[in-house]
Amino acid sequence: LSSQQLSFGIMAVILNEFETSSEGTARSEEQDSASWEWYLERRSLVLQFLNSNLSLHHLQHHQSKVELLKKCYFYLEIEPKHVNVRDQNHVMHHIDILQLIDTYQFQRMKKVGKTQTEIQLSLLTELLEQLERGQEELSCYVETSDMITFLSLWDLIMQRLSKLSEFMETLLSLQVPGKLYVKHCLVSHADLRGTRLPNIRLSLCTKIPLIFDREESFAHKNWAKLKWFTENQEPHLEQYELHVKLLTNGRQTEVGYGRTQAVTSNTCVVQDLHPGRSYEFTIRRSHTDTLVCERWYDSITLKTKTNAVEDTDGSACA
């Protein structure tokens, strides 16, 4: 070959290698661009989940709801509440369903309700812990993983997102007390005297705990004024139980050591207290036949004033 032909051949080889290299570089850049877009899109999806369902504010809100639920009173709710029954003279009477329900079977259903309540509260606590751990795990993936690591973990991240979504749905459903399955007959056919057997439905319901107003509750020389409330400010007051206990360091023979009084109000003045003594006051809802579970109640300790303090206060007021 001549030198000119050799030069043309070398130039052709160099040009071909350059074109091949350019095509490879272009494909590599396209792949890198596509990977970056996938990374941004998937990272955004995880961030959206973290900033909505798994936000710290959202989790704290559910934590507060669960803590309140643990302090609630759980009751059995019976439907229908009344039923029409004929007496021996075939006269129809409108009576309370509790008068017909077998006592033994009803107590069994209350135990079932208590067990269901305890399981439900335990599951809520476990679900919250799982969601909090999931929030930390996903945040770690987003904040510390580079593009390649994040994309390589995407299948695992998707599994965690799916599982955490299921946990959140279960958490929301368990925050509302559910129905109870009635396995046995609660009402005897003999008690109905030919009346059609009602379809009795049992479910659990809650009532908010009572909490003392620490600013409005105080003690004087021989009496104390107490005030309490509920978070939802119930429109209709019920009958509550106020327990009064004199703190005596074990000397339980003292007069007025402890007593309970029924109150249908959100305030109460307790009389006949001893001056200069500490008393523990406890407010609770009344224990009705349908009460299933009571896990918490509020107490407050107040000390009555002595004669000297009372006189000083009186002089100051004058």
Sequence and secondary structure as in RCSB ss.txt:
>XXXX:A:sequence
LSSQQLSFGIMAVILNEFETSSEGTARSEEQDSASWEWYLERRSLVLQFLNSNLSLHHLQHHQSKVELLKKCYFY
LEIEPKHVNVRDQNHVMHHIDILQLIDTYQFQRMKKVGKTQTEIQLSLLTELLEQLERGQEELSCYVETSDMITF
LSLWDLIMQRLSKLSEFMETLLSLQVPGKLYVKHCLVSHADLRGTRLPNIRLSLCTKIPLIFDREESFAHKNWAK
LKWFTENQEPHLEQYELHVKLLTNGRQTEVGYGRTQAVTSNTCVVQDLHPGRSYEFTIRRSHTDTLVCERWYDSI
TLKTKTNAVEDTDGSACA
>XXXX:A:secstr
  HHHHHHHHHHHHHHHHHHHHHHHHHHHHHHHHHHHHHHHHHHHHHHHHHTTT HHHHHHHHHHHHHHHHSEEE
EEEESSEEEEE TT  EEEEEGGGTB HHHHHHHHHHHHHHHHHHHHHHHHHHHHHHHHHHHHHHHHHH  HHHH
HHTHHHHHHHHHHHHHHHHHHHHHTS  EE   S  B HHHHTT      EEEEEEE   EE TTT EE SS EE
EEEE TT  SS   EEEEEEE  TT TTSTTSEEEEEESSSEEEE S  TT EEEEEEEE   TTEEEE   EEE
EEE   HHHHHHHHHHH 
